Amino acid sequence: MKNKWLLALLLTLALVFSMTSAVVSVQAKVVEKKDLACLSPKMVQLKVDMQKVWIDHTIWTRSYNCQRHI
């Protein structure tokens, strides 16, 4: 009885690990395809705008915190 449970556990683990490795390899291929694509000007502008917003947020947060502690 114990051997049957051990065999079932091993088969289940083997199935799970084989499925996860297949998913990871498919995801890696998708990432490779995305990396080969060129960035559109809109995507570049969005990234620049998001960086500006982040910088503004950081500056505002630092100045607000400095004024609170005075």
C-alpha positions as CSV (number, residue, x, y, z in Angstrom):
1,M,0.0,0.0,0.0
2,K,2.8,2.4,0.9
3,N,4.6,1.6,-2.4
4,K,1.5,2.5,-4.4
5,W,1.3,5.9,-2.7
6,L,5.0,6.5,-3.3
7,L,4.6,5.5,-6.9
8,A,1.6,7.8,-7.3
9,L,3.5,10.7,-5.7
10,L,6.5,10.2,-7.9
11,L,4.4,10.1,-11.1
12,T,2.5,13.2,-10.0
13,L,5.7,15.1,-9.3
14,A,7.2,14.0,-12.6
15,L,4.1,15.2,-14.4
16,V,4.1,18.5,-12.6
17,F,7.8,19.2,-13.3
18,S,7.4,18.2,-17.0
19,M,4.5,20.6,-17.4
20,T,6.3,23.5,-15.7
21,S,9.4,23.1,-17.8
22,A,7.3,23.2,-21.0
23,V,5.6,26.4,-19.8
24,V,8.9,28.0,-19.0
25,S,10.3,27.2,-22.4
26,V,7.2,28.6,-24.2
27,Q,7.4,31.8,-22.1
28,A,11.1,32.1,-22.9
29,K,10.4,31.9,-26.6
30,V,7.7,34.6,-26.3
31,V,10.1,36.9,-24.5
32,E,12.7,36.3,-27.2
33,K,10.2,37.3,-29.9
34,K,9.3,40.5,-28.0
35,D,12.9,41.5,-27.6
36,L,13.5,41.3,-31.3
37,A,10.6,43.7,-32.1
38,C,11.5,47.4,-32.5
39,L,10.1,49.9,-30.1
40,S,7.6,52.3,-31.7
41,P,8.1,56.1,-31.1
42,K,4.9,56.1,-29.0
43,M,6.4,53.4,-26.7
44,V,9.6,55.4,-26.3
45,Q,7.7,58.6,-25.6
46,L,5.6,56.7,-23.0
47,K,8.7,55.5,-21.3
48,V,10.3,59.0,-21.2
49,D,7.0,60.4,-19.8
50,M,6.8,57.8,-17.1
51,Q,10.4,58.5,-16.1
52,K,9.6,62.2,-15.8
53,V,6.6,61.5,-13.7
54,W,8.6,59.2,-11.4
55,I,11.3,61.9,-11.0
56,D,8.7,64.5,-10.3
57,H,7.0,62.2,-7.7
58,T,10.4,61.5,-6.0
59,I,11.3,65.2,-5.8
60,W,7.9,66.2,-4.5
61,T,8.0,63.4,-1.9
62,R,11.4,64.3,-0.7
63,S,10.5,68.0,-0.4
64,Y,7.2,67.2,1.4
65,N,9.0,65.0,3.9
66,C,11.7,67.6,4.5
67,Q,9.1,70.2,5.3
68,R,7.2,68.0,7.7
69,H,10.3,67.3,9.8
70,I,11.2,71.0,10.2
